[in-house]
Amino acid sequence: MNIKGLLLFLFIPVTLVLFLLFPFGVLISVLLGLGIMFFHRLIARPYMKYYHAKKCLWCNAPFKNASSLKINVEEGKNVQEFNSCSEKCKRGVQNFFRFTGAYRHMIKWGILIPLAGYLVIALLVSFEILALDMQWVKNSFKAIIAILVVSVSFFYRVGGAAELVFPLPVHNLLLLGIRNTLWIFRIVGIWWLITVGKDVIELLA
Ligand SMILES: [Zn+2]
């Protein structure tokens, strides 16, 4: 396990805790979370530039020798080179980015719009400009994100686009490798859907 990658990945759950539990109040927690998102990039980009040739993007295994299977991924206007340790891992990476390439707009805006909307609503509710039950604002946000990431984690195998594209910051996928990242999002997403489902059942009961 690459400890630096694990530590950099932990900033993602920390940001989610800030946005969902507001441990320092809504305004400070949201500002801290946005600050982490911004500064995380300043460390995670150099991490990607250093490690993209040193470990497998799919299974996270470090390379024992320099020979590896290269993969180029489009991220906005950039093309980033990654490597995989076997043909099997290369296929996993290609299927994943072909799928995210085919559904790039849905994936990008399906995450960014609910996130921005949720944060704006949370701030308006905290300033008493809007009167909404925050539990249901949180549940709506969690349900949308969970449906999206759980769907990607199961359906990426079908591929789609001819080109390999990722519509969000691609460095986050190298921190733990795509395979581990998909497992984490699959488990957390299903857990979120169960907790939201429980709240819906309680409301209807
Ligand atoms: Zn591999």
Boltz pocket constraint, residues with backbone or C-beta under 6 A from the ligand:
constraints:
  - pocket:
      binder: B
      contacts: [[A, 56], [A, 57], [A, 58], [A, 59], [A, 60], [A, 61], [A, 84], [A, 85], [A, 86], [A, 89]]
      max_distance: 6.0
